[in-house]
Amino acid sequence: MTVDTGLIAWVEEALAPMGTVTRRAMMGGATLYLDGVIFAIVDDDQLWFKADATSDADWDAAGCPRFTFQMGEGRTGTMNYRRAPDAVYDDADDMRNWARMGVAAGARAPARKPRKKG
């Protein structure tokens, strides 16, 4: 994964009316949070919104594929993120509408248990 800083700047600008977007490095890409709630990842020049069983039907209806990655030995893995519709890249209202679904999925996700120090 690599990070498109221009895309992240656009996400921050478009979502400013909703809250503060922050990011964390993730395997060469970035994980995005809105007011502390994970809602998206950025890989290269693509934005992927968080999804779950509650929102999958909406993502399917919009034709947004699931995030996949190569695991090695010819295996492919998936994560609960869906590729953002093309309109979000130039329409702030669309960005906010789709991001709301990602934020809602992030809020529904179970909290991660802290790692034990070894």
Stockholm file with secondary structure:
# STOCKHOLM 1.0

chainA/1-118         MTVDTGLIAWVEEALAPMGTVTRRAMMGGATLYLDGVIFAIVDDDQLWFKADATSDADWDAAGCPRFTFQMGEGRTGTMNYRRAPDAVYDDADDMRNWARMGVAAGARAPARKPRKKG
#=GR chainA/1-118 SS CCBCHHHHHHHHHHHTTTCCEEEEEETTEEEEEETTEEEEEEEBTEEEEECCTTTHHHHHHTTCCEEEEEEETTEEEEEEEEECCGGGGTCHHHHHHHHHHHHHHHHHSCCCCCCCCC
#=GC SS_cons         CCBCHHHHHHHHHHHTTTCCEEEEEETTEEEEEETTEEEEEEEBTEEEEECCTTTHHHHHHTTCCEEEEEEETTEEEEEEEEECCGGGGTCHHHHHHHHHHHHHHHHHSCCCCCCCCC
//
